[in-house]
C-alpha cells in the first residue's frame, strides 16, 4: 500500500502510470512489478505486508471482500480523496512504537484489515458486481490461468477443468472483464512477459520458454500480435 499524505506525483505498476496526490492510496498486489518515479515530489508511507500475514491474521470473510489482494484484474489500483488515511497512519505508528507488544500483530492486522475494507467500499463504485453467483467461478478460472498458463492458453482446456462449456466460461469472464476468456488468458501471458522483461536479466529466449513457448519465433509472433511490437522492441523502449 502506498499512501500519499502531501504533494503530487506518479507511480508505475506493471508498466502503467498512476497519478498520486494527497489523499491517494495505491494498492499493489502480490506479483505486480512497480517502480517509483525519480525525484518524487510527494510524501507518504509505503506499507508492506506478506501473504502469510494476511492469511494468519485476517478473517476469512474480510479476505473475500478485499479482492485486490488477489484479484487486481478487476479492481481499481488507485483510490483518491480518502479522508481516513491520516488517522489510520497515526494509530498504526502509535501501535508499532508501543513497548507493550502483547497481541501487537493481531492489533496491527485488525487496523490494516479495517482500513482495507473501507478502501474496498470506496472502490465499489467502479468495480463489477461481486455478489454475482458466478464470481467464485470467475475467481477459480483466474487462479487456474495463473497456475496453468505456461501449459495451455486454450479456452477449451480451462472450461474442461471447470466442468463447464466454453460458451458458459466466456459469458462468465465477460461479466467481470467485458472481454472473452481467450482475451483474459492472452492478456495475462503478455503481462507476465512484460514483467519478466522489465524486472529480470533473462534472455528473451529464456523468458519465452518460461511463459510457455518452446520456439522463440512463436513467442515473438504472439507478443507482436498482442502488443504491436516484438519483445526486443519492447525491451529497447523501457
C-alpha positions in Angstrom: 0.0 0.0 0.0 1.3 3.4 -1.0 -0.5 6.2 0.9 0.2 9.8 -0.1 -0.1 12.5 2.6 1.4 15.5 0.8 2.3 16.6 -2.8 1.6 15.1 -6.2 3.4 12.6 -8.4 3.1 9.2 -10.1 3.9 5.6 -9.6 4.2 2.7 -12.1 2.5 -0.7 -11.6 3.0 -3.3 -14.3 4.4 -0.5 -16.5 1.2 1.5 -16.2 1.4 5.0 -14.7 -0.9 6.1 -11.9 -1.3 9.7 -10.7 -0.8 10.4 -7.0 -1.9 13.3 -4.8 -2.7 14.0 -1.2 -5.4 11.5 -0.1 -4.5 8.8 -2.6 -4.0 5.1 -1.7 -2.4 2.9 -4.3 -3.0 -0.8 -4.0 -0.1 -3.1 -5.2 -0.9 -6.8 -5.4 1.3 -9.8 -4.9 3.4 -10.4 -8.0 2.9 -7.0 -9.5 6.1 -5.1 -10.7 6.1 -1.5 -9.5 8.5 1.4 -9.6 8.9 4.9 -8.0 9.4 8.0 -10.2 12.8 9.7 -10.0 12.9 12.8 -7.7 9.4 12.2 -6.4 7.6 15.4 -5.2 5.3 13.8 -2.6 5.4 12.4 0.9 3.7 9.4 2.3 4.0 5.9 3.6 4.7 2.5 2.0 3.1 -0.3 4.0 4.5 -3.8 3.1 2.8 -6.9 4.4 3.1 -10.5 3.4 0.5 -13.0 2.2 1.4 -15.1 5.2 0.5 -12.2 7.5 -2.9 -11.8 5.7 -3.7 -15.5 5.9 -2.7 -15.8 9.5 -4.3 -12.6 11.0 -7.1 -11.5 8.7 -10.6 -13.1 8.9 -11.6 -15.3 6.0 -14.7 -13.1 5.3 -12.6 -10.0 5.1 -10.1 -11.6 2.7 -13.1 -12.4 0.4 -14.1 -8.7 0.4 -10.6 -7.3 -0.1 -10.4 -8.5 -3.7 -7.4 -6.5 -4.7 -5.1 -8.6 -2.6 -5.6 -11.5 -5.1 -7.7 -10.1 -7.9 -6.2 -6.9 -9.3 -7.5 -7.8 -12.8 -10.9 -6.3 -11.9 -10.1 -3.9 -9.1 -9.0 -0.3 -9.4 -5.4 0.2 -8.2 -5.7 3.9 -7.2 -8.3 5.3 -4.9 -8.4 9.1 -4.4 -9.9 11.6 -2.0 -9.6 9.3 1.0 -10.4 11.1 4.3 -9.2 8.4 6.7 -5.6 7.9 5.6 -4.0 10.1 8.3 -6.0 8.7 11.3 -5.0 5.2 10.1 -1.3 6.1 9.8 -1.3 7.8 13.2 -2.8 4.9 15.0 -0.6 2.4 13.2 2.5 4.3 14.2 1.4 4.6 17.8 0.9 0.9 18.0 4.1 0.0 16.3 6.0 2.3 18.6 4.4 0.8 21.7 6.7 -1.0 24.2 3.8 -3.3 25.1 3.9 -5.9 22.3 1.1 -8.1 23.7 -1.1 -9.1 20.8 0.6 -6.5 18.7 0.4 -8.4 15.4 -3.3 -9.0 15.9 -3.9 -5.3 16.7 -1.9 -4.2 13.6 -3.7 -6.7 11.4 -7.1 -5.5 12.7 -6.2 -1.9 11.9 -5.0 -2.9 8.4 -8.0 -5.1 7.8 -10.4 -2.3 8.7 -8.5 0.2 6.5 -8.6 -2.2 3.5 -12.3 -2.9 4.0 -13.1 0.8 4.0 -10.9 1.3 1.0 -12.7 -1.5 -0.8 -16.0 0.1 -0.1 -14.8 3.3 -1.8 -13.7 1.3 -4.8 -17.1 -0.4 -5.3 -18.5 2.4 -7.4 -16.2 1.4 -10.3 -16.0 -2.4 -9.9 -18.1 -5.2 -11.2 -20.8 -6.7 -9.0 -19.1 -9.2 -6.7 -22.4 -10.6 -5.5 -22.9 -12.3 -8.8 -23.4 -16.1 -8.3 -20.7 -16.6 -10.9 -18.0 -14.6 -9.0 -16.5 -17.7 -7.3 -16.3 -19.4 -10.7 -14.6 -16.4 -12.2 -12.0 -16.4 -9.4 -11.4 -20.1 -9.9 -10.8 -19.5 -13.6 -8.4 -16.7 -12.8 -6.5 -18.9 -10.4 -6.3 -21.7 -12.9 -4.9 -19.3 -15.6 -2.2 -18.1 -13.1 -1.3 -21.7 -12.3 -1.6 -23.3 -15.8 -0.9 -20.5 -18.4 2.6 -21.9 -19.2 1.0 -25.3 -20.1 -2.1 -24.1 -22.1 -3.7 -21.0 -23.5 -6.7 -22.9 -24.8 -10.1 -21.8 -23.5 -11.5 -25.3 -24.0 -8.9 -26.7 -21.6 -9.9 -24.3 -18.8 -13.6 -24.9 -19.5 -13.0 -28.6 -19.0 -11.1 -28.0 -15.8 -14.1 -26.1 -14.5 -16.6 -28.7 -15.9 -18.5 -26.1 -17.9 -18.8 -25.3 -21.6 -16.6 -22.8 -23.4 -19.7 -20.7 -24.1 -20.6 -20.5 -20.5 -17.0 -19.7 -19.5 -16.9 -16.8 -22.0 -20.2 -15.4 -20.5 -18.8 -15.5 -17.0 -15.5 -13.8 -18.0 -17.3 -11.1 -20.0 -19.5 -10.3 -16.9 -16.4 -9.3 -14.9 -13.9 -8.1 -17.5 -16.0 -7.2 -20.6 -13.7 -9.4 -22.6 -13.6 -13.1 -23.7 -11.8 -15.8 -21.8 -9.2 -16.0 -24.6 -8.5 -12.3 -24.3 -8.1 -12.7 -20.5 -5.6 -15.6 -20.9 -3.6 -13.8 -23.6 -3.6 -10.6 -21.5 -2.3 -12.5 -18.6 0.5 -14.1 -20.6 1.5 -10.7 -22.0 1.5 -9.1 -18.6 3.8 -11.9 -17.2 6.1 -11.5 -20.2 6.3 -7.7 -19.7 7.0 -8.2 -16.0 9.8 -10.6 -16.8 11.4 -8.4 -19.4 11.2 -5.3 -17.2 12.4 -6.9 -14.0 14.9 -9.6 -14.9 18.1 -10.2 -16.8 17.0 -13.3 -18.5 17.3 -13.5 -22.3 14.2 -13.2 -24.4 14.5 -16.9 -25.3 14.6 -17.8 -21.7 11.6 -15.6 -20.9 9.7 -17.1 -23.9 10.3 -20.6 -22.6 9.3 -19.6 -19.1 5.9 -18.3 -20.2 5.2 -21.4 -22.3 6.8 -21.1 -25.7 9.2 -23.7 -27.0 10.2 -21.7 -30.0 11.3 -18.1 -29.8 9.7 -17.4 -33.2 6.3 -18.4 -31.9 6.9 -16.3 -28.8 7.8 -13.3 -30.9 4.8 -13.7 -33.2 2.4 -14.0 -30.2 3.9 -10.9 -28.4 3.8 -8.8 -31.6 0.2 -9.8 -32.4 -0.9 -8.8 -28.9 1.1 -5.6 -28.5 2.2 -4.4 -31.9 5.9 -4.7 -31.0 8.4 -7.5 -30.7 9.8 -8.4 -27.3 13.1 -7.0 -28.4 11.5 -3.6 -29.4 9.5 -3.6 -26.1 12.7 -4.1 -24.1 14.6 -1.4 -26.0 11.8 1.1 -25.2 11.9 0.5 -21.5 
